[in-house]
Amino acid sequence: MINAIFFSLLVQVCFGAPVDETVVATAGGNAWQYGTGGGIIGLAVLILDVIFFLEILKSNRPPSHKLLWSLLIFLFPIFGMIIYWLFSNRAAHNSGSGGYEALP
């Protein structure tokens, strides 16, 4: 009984999904009963996505590359961030100052 309560609380906190005890016990039912997700993990992924979007938009990449990296992260939030982190060559495309360039 305590394990079921702990599991229910863990699922609700981490994923933001309402838990029906009968569905948990039978391991079946309608998938729509679980809500849309979210919770702490969803909030963390959202914050990281925004940080990655800002880093991409501030870089000195061509606009087409910015669009492709942004689409990758938008369509596949977790895997897109991992792929960007590993393969984007961020150091070469960093704008340096992090601000706007002065006009001549």
MDTraj code that builds the backbone (N, CA, C; nanometers):
import mdtraj as md
import numpy as np

residues = "MET ILE ASN ALA ILE PHE PHE SER LEU LEU VAL GLN VAL CYS PHE GLY ALA PRO VAL ASP GLU THR VAL VAL ALA THR ALA GLY GLY ASN ALA TRP GLN TYR GLY THR GLY GLY GLY ILE ILE GLY LEU ALA VAL LEU ILE LEU ASP VAL ILE PHE PHE LEU GLU ILE LEU LYS SER ASN ARG PRO PRO SER HIS LYS LEU LEU TRP SER LEU LEU ILE PHE LEU PHE PRO ILE PHE GLY MET ILE ILE TYR TRP LEU PHE SER ASN ARG ALA ALA HIS ASN SER GLY SER GLY GLY TYR GLU ALA LEU PRO".split()
xyz = np.array([
    [0.0828, -0.1195, 0.0000],
    [0.0000, 0.0000, 0.0000],
    [0.0873, 0.1260, 0.0000],
    [0.1910, 0.1268, 0.0821],
    [0.2783, 0.2440, 0.0892],
    [0.3569, 0.2579, -0.0406],
    [0.3951, 0.1445, -0.1027],
    [0.4667, 0.1515, -0.2296],
    [0.3795, 0.2142, -0.3382],
    [0.2511, 0.1813, -0.3408],
    [0.1598, 0.2378, -0.4405],
    [0.1428, 0.3880, -0.4183],
    [0.1347, 0.4313, -0.2951],
    [0.1204, 0.5731, -0.2649],
    [0.2478, 0.6477, -0.3033],
    [0.3637, 0.5893, -0.2701],
    [0.4914, 0.6518, -0.3054],
    [0.5063, 0.6620, -0.4568],
    [0.4720, 0.5538, -0.5279],
    [0.4822, 0.5540, -0.6734],
    [0.3888, 0.6589, -0.7332],
    [0.2672, 0.6676, -0.6819],
    [0.1704, 0.7657, -0.7293],
    [0.2222, 0.9074, -0.7093],
    [0.2769, 0.9356, -0.5929],
    [0.3310, 1.0681, -0.5636],
    [0.4505, 1.0992, -0.6520],
    [0.5396, 1.0021, -0.6723],
    [0.6576, 1.0202, -0.7566],
    [0.6180, 1.0528, -0.9007],
    [0.5214, 0.9810, -0.9538],
    [0.4770, 1.0048, -1.0908],
    [0.4133, 1.1433, -1.1030],
    [0.3344, 1.1812, -1.0048],
    [0.2684, 1.3116, -1.0113],
    [0.3676, 1.4263, -1.0007],
    [0.4689, 1.4145, -0.9170],
    [0.5666, 1.5221, -0.9002],
    [0.6582, 1.5326, -1.0216],
    [0.7083, 1.4196, -1.0702],
    [0.8056, 1.4237, -1.1790],
    [0.7429, 1.4491, -1.3147],
    [0.6277, 1.3925, -1.3406],
    [0.5702, 1.4013, -1.4739],
    [0.4431, 1.4842, -1.4796],
    [0.3907, 1.5256, -1.3670],
    [0.2709, 1.6077, -1.3662],
    [0.1474, 1.5342, -1.4115],
    [0.1507, 1.4025, -1.4089],
    [0.0398, 1.3241, -1.4603],
    [-0.0477, 1.2742, -1.3464],
    [-0.1785, 1.2897, -1.3582],
    [-0.2661, 1.2320, -1.2567],
    [-0.2630, 1.0806, -1.2660],
    [-0.2649, 1.0148, -1.1532],
    [-0.2532, 0.8698, -1.1498],
    [-0.3824, 0.8105, -1.0964],
    [-0.4367, 0.7153, -1.1711],
    [-0.5535, 0.6410, -1.1281],
    [-0.5032, 0.5081, -1.0725],
    [-0.5339, 0.4777, -0.9482],
    [-0.4820, 0.3583, -0.8820],
    [-0.5207, 0.2311, -0.9551],
    [-0.6392, 0.2258, -1.0150],
    [-0.6799, 0.1043, -1.0855],
    [-0.5972, 0.0847, -1.2115],
    [-0.5596, 0.1934, -1.2778],
    [-0.4782, 0.1817, -1.3982],
    [-0.3377, 0.1376, -1.3619],
    [-0.2838, 0.1888, -1.2520],
    [-0.1502, 0.1488, -1.2077],
    [-0.1496, 0.0017, -1.1699],
    [-0.2548, -0.0432, -1.1028],
    [-0.2604, -0.1822, -1.0572],
    [-0.2751, -0.2789, -1.1733],
    [-0.3483, -0.2424, -1.2769],
    [-0.3718, -0.3344, -1.3880],
    [-0.2738, -0.3145, -1.5020],
    [-0.1974, -0.2071, -1.5003],
    [-0.0992, -0.1744, -1.6045],
    [-0.1647, -0.1698, -1.7423],
    [-0.2810, -0.1132, -1.7492],
    [-0.3512, -0.1010, -1.8764],
    [-0.4385, 0.0223, -1.8720],
    [-0.5341, 0.0273, -1.9596],
    [-0.6272, 0.1388, -1.9592],
    [-0.5974, 0.2365, -2.0705],
    [-0.6670, 0.3464, -2.0662],
    [-0.6559, 0.4480, -2.1684],
    [-0.5374, 0.5397, -2.1383],
    [-0.4537, 0.5605, -2.2370],
    [-0.3352, 0.6446, -2.2164],
    [-0.3720, 0.7903, -2.1928],
    [-0.4904, 0.8344, -2.2369],
    [-0.5305, 0.9734, -2.2192],
    [-0.5556, 1.0075, -2.0733],
    [-0.5683, 0.9081, -1.9870],
    [-0.5924, 0.9347, -1.8454],
    [-0.4687, 0.9916, -1.7765],
    [-0.3561, 0.9857, -1.8407],
    [-0.2331, 1.0315, -1.7774],
    [-0.2067, 1.1800, -1.7943],
    [-0.2914, 1.2529, -1.8588],
    [-0.2703, 1.3966, -1.8723],
    [-0.1665, 1.4295, -1.9777],
    [-0.1191, 1.5504, -1.9759],
    [-0.0251, 1.5961, -2.0782],
    [0.1188, 1.5934, -2.0318],
    [0.1452, 1.5462, -1.9131],
    [0.2823, 1.5449, -1.8639],
    [0.3212, 1.6789, -1.8077],
    [0.4471, 1.7080, -1.8102],
    [0.4945, 1.8342, -1.7562],
    [0.5678, 1.8100, -1.6266],
    [0.5283, 1.8755, -1.5218],
    [0.5925, 1.8587, -1.3928],
    [0.7304, 1.9197, -1.3900],
    [0.8112, 1.8720, -1.2992],
    [0.9462, 1.9254, -1.2788],
    [1.0354, 1.8964, -1.3987],
    [1.0265, 1.7757, -1.4519],
    [1.1116, 1.7392, -1.5653],
    [1.0743, 1.8218, -1.6881],
    [0.9454, 1.8402, -1.7125],
    [0.9016, 1.9215, -1.8255],
    [0.9462, 2.0657, -1.8130],
    [0.9396, 2.1196, -1.6924],
    [0.9850, 2.2571, -1.6691],
    [1.1349, 2.2698, -1.6933],
    [1.2120, 2.1720, -1.6486],
    [1.3574, 2.1754, -1.6697],
    [1.3913, 2.1690, -1.8185],
    [1.3216, 2.0835, -1.8932],
    [1.3464, 2.0733, -2.0375],
    [1.3080, 2.2035, -2.1069],
    [1.1974, 2.2651, -2.0652],
    [1.1559, 2.3930, -2.1236],
    [1.2605, 2.5014, -2.0996],
    [1.3116, 2.5109, -1.9791],
    [1.4129, 2.6123, -1.9475],
    [1.5402, 2.5884, -2.0281],
    [1.5827, 2.4625, -2.0378],
    [1.7021, 2.4311, -2.1173],
    [1.6801, 2.4612, -2.2650],
    [1.5606, 2.4326, -2.3167],
    [1.5315, 2.4645, -2.4563],
    [1.5428, 2.6143, -2.4825],
    [1.4896, 2.6957, -2.3938],
    [1.4978, 2.8408, -2.4111],
    [1.6436, 2.8865, -2.4093],
    [1.7237, 2.8314, -2.3200],
    [1.8659, 2.8666, -2.3132],
    [1.9364, 2.8292, -2.4434],
    [1.9065, 2.7093, -2.4963],
    [1.9693, 2.6665, -2.6207],
    [1.9239, 2.7532, -2.7377],
    [1.7937, 2.7893, -2.7432],
    [1.7463, 2.8770, -2.8501],
    [1.8185, 3.0107, -2.8464],
    [1.8354, 3.0682, -2.7285],
    [1.9053, 3.1959, -2.7176],
    [2.0505, 3.1838, -2.7615],
    [2.1154, 3.0740, -2.7252],
    [2.2546, 3.0543, -2.7665],
    [2.2641, 3.0413, -2.9181],
    [2.1695, 2.9711, -2.9779],
    [2.1705, 2.9548, -3.1240],
    [2.1468, 3.0890, -3.1928],
    [2.0500, 3.1649, -3.1452],
    [2.0176, 3.2913, -3.2098],
    [2.1274, 3.3960, -3.1923],
    [2.2047, 3.3887, -3.0837],
    [2.3137, 3.4840, -3.0612],
    [2.4407, 3.4459, -3.1359],
    [2.4485, 3.3248, -3.1902],
    [2.5708, 3.2816, -3.2566],
    [2.5853, 3.3521, -3.3914],
    [2.7035, 3.3412, -3.4494],
    [2.7287, 3.4051, -3.5790],
    [2.7149, 3.3048, -3.6941],
    [2.6263, 3.2102, -3.6806],
    [2.5986, 3.1130, -3.7868],
    [2.5144, 3.1790, -3.8959],
    [2.5151, 3.1200, -4.0141],
    [2.4222, 3.1683, -4.1187],
    [2.2771, 3.1429, -4.0746],
    [2.1852, 3.2244, -4.1225],
    [2.0449, 3.2071, -4.0806],
    [1.9879, 3.0685, -4.1092],
    [2.0290, 3.0067, -4.2188],
    [1.9759, 2.8730, -4.2491],
    [2.0220, 2.7708, -4.1452],
    [2.1457, 2.7834, -4.0973],
    [2.1945, 2.6913, -3.9946],
    [2.1250, 2.7159, -3.8610],
    [2.0989, 2.8419, -3.8306],
    [2.0246, 2.8733, -3.7087],
    [1.8854, 2.8109, -3.7139],
    [1.8223, 2.8205, -3.8295],
    [1.6885, 2.7641, -3.8457],
    [1.6911, 2.6122, -3.8298],
    [1.7888, 2.5471, -3.8906],
    [1.7963, 2.4011, -3.8810],
    [1.8229, 2.3549, -3.7381],
    [1.9148, 2.4191, -3.6674],
    [1.9406, 2.3811, -3.5287],
    [1.8181, 2.4082, -3.4415],
    [1.7508, 2.5204, -3.4655],
    [1.6311, 2.5518, -3.3867],
    [1.5196, 2.4516, -3.4119],
    [1.5013, 2.4119, -3.5373],
    [1.4003, 2.3108, -3.5687],
    [1.4329, 2.1771, -3.5041],
    [1.5589, 2.1395, -3.5049],
    [1.5989, 2.0136, -3.4422],
    [1.5650, 2.0145, -3.2934],
    [1.5953, 2.1230, -3.2261],
    [1.5674, 2.1317, -3.0828],
    [1.4171, 2.1449, -3.0574],
    [1.3450, 2.2121, -3.1459],
    [1.2006, 2.2260, -3.1277],
    [1.1289, 2.0928, -3.1478],
    [1.1694, 2.0167, -3.2494],
    [1.1012, 1.8906, -3.2793],
    [1.1421, 1.7771, -3.1850],
    [1.2671, 1.7755, -3.1427],
    [1.3174, 1.6713, -3.0536],
    [1.3883, 1.7384, -2.9360],
    [1.3142, 1.7852, -2.8357],
    [1.3738, 1.8705, -2.7320],
    [1.4934, 1.8082, -2.6600],
    [1.4823, 1.6891, -2.6113],
    [1.5917, 1.6317, -2.5328],
    [1.7042, 1.5848, -2.6239],
    [1.6710, 1.5050, -2.7260],
    [1.7741, 1.4543, -2.8161],
    [1.8346, 1.5669, -2.8994],
    [1.7557, 1.6669, -2.9345],
    [1.8082, 1.7805, -3.0087],
    [1.9115, 1.8585, -2.9293],
    [1.8847, 1.8764, -2.7993],
    [1.9828, 1.9456, -2.7149],
    [2.1120, 1.8655, -2.7041],
    [2.0989, 1.7342, -2.6913],
    [2.2183, 1.6485, -2.6810],
    [2.2984, 1.6544, -2.8109],
    [2.2301, 1.6444, -2.9244],
    [2.2992, 1.6498, -3.0537],
    [2.3650, 1.7861, -3.0733],
    [2.2946, 1.8935, -3.0391],
    [2.3538, 2.0271, -3.0507],
    [2.4760, 2.0400, -2.9610],
    [2.4661, 1.9929, -2.8391],
    [2.5761, 2.0042, -2.7441],
    [2.7000, 1.9297, -2.7933],
    [2.6789, 1.8135, -2.8583],
    [2.7913, 1.7305, -2.9003],
    [2.8499, 1.7715, -3.0357],
    [2.7658, 1.8161, -3.1296],
    [2.8109, 1.8293, -3.2674],
    [2.8027, 1.9699, -3.3268],
    [2.7746, 2.0725, -3.2493],
    [2.7491, 2.2036, -3.3093],
    [2.8724, 2.2911, -3.3250],
    [2.9846, 2.2553, -3.2672],
    [3.1054, 2.3381, -3.2735],
    [3.0752, 2.4779, -3.2210],
    [3.0262, 2.4829, -3.0981],
    [2.9805, 2.6082, -3.0381],
    [3.0921, 2.7102, -3.0228],
    [3.2132, 2.6662, -2.9929],
    [3.3233, 2.7599, -2.9699],
    [3.3571, 2.8395, -3.0964],
    [3.3474, 2.7755, -3.2124],
    [3.3813, 2.8445, -3.3369],
    [3.2737, 2.9448, -3.3785],
    [3.1508, 2.9244, -3.3323],
    [3.0412, 3.0120, -3.3737],
    [2.9944, 3.1043, -3.2627],
    [3.0691, 3.1131, -3.1559],
    [3.0333, 3.2032, -3.0474],
    [3.0612, 3.3460, -3.0911],
    [2.9667, 3.4342, -3.0631],
    [2.9844, 3.5738, -3.1062],
    [3.0869, 3.6478, -3.0220],
    [3.1320, 3.5892, -2.9138],
    [3.2390, 3.6483, -2.8349],
    [3.1898, 3.7376, -2.7249],
    [3.1475, 3.8568, -2.7583],
    [3.1105, 3.9540, -2.6570],
    [2.9744, 3.9253, -2.5956],
    [2.8884, 3.8563, -2.6670],
    [2.7550, 3.8295, -2.6158],
    [2.6605, 3.9468, -2.6314],
    [2.7037, 4.0510, -2.6965],
    [2.6198, 4.1680, -2.7154],
    [2.6169, 4.2094, -2.8610],
    [2.5760, 4.3287, -2.8850],
    [2.5700, 4.3798, -3.0202],
    [2.7039, 4.4410, -3.0590],
    [2.7312, 4.4364, -3.1875],
    [2.8548, 4.4987, -3.2357],
    [2.8299, 4.6488, -3.2565],
    [2.9327, 4.7261, -3.2317],
    [2.9211, 4.8704, -3.2495],
    [2.9193, 4.9050, -3.3977],
    [2.8418, 5.0050, -3.4308],
    [2.8383, 5.0514, -3.5693],
    [2.9613, 5.1373, -3.5975],
    [3.0159, 5.1279, -3.7191],
    [3.1349, 5.2087, -3.7519],
    [3.1027, 5.3553, -3.7672],
])
top = md.Topology()
chain = top.add_chain()
for i, resn in enumerate(residues, 1):
    res = top.add_residue(resn, chain, resSeq=i)
    for name in ("N", "CA", "C"):
        top.add_atom(name, md.element.get_by_symbol(name[0]), res)
traj = md.Trajectory(xyz[None], top)
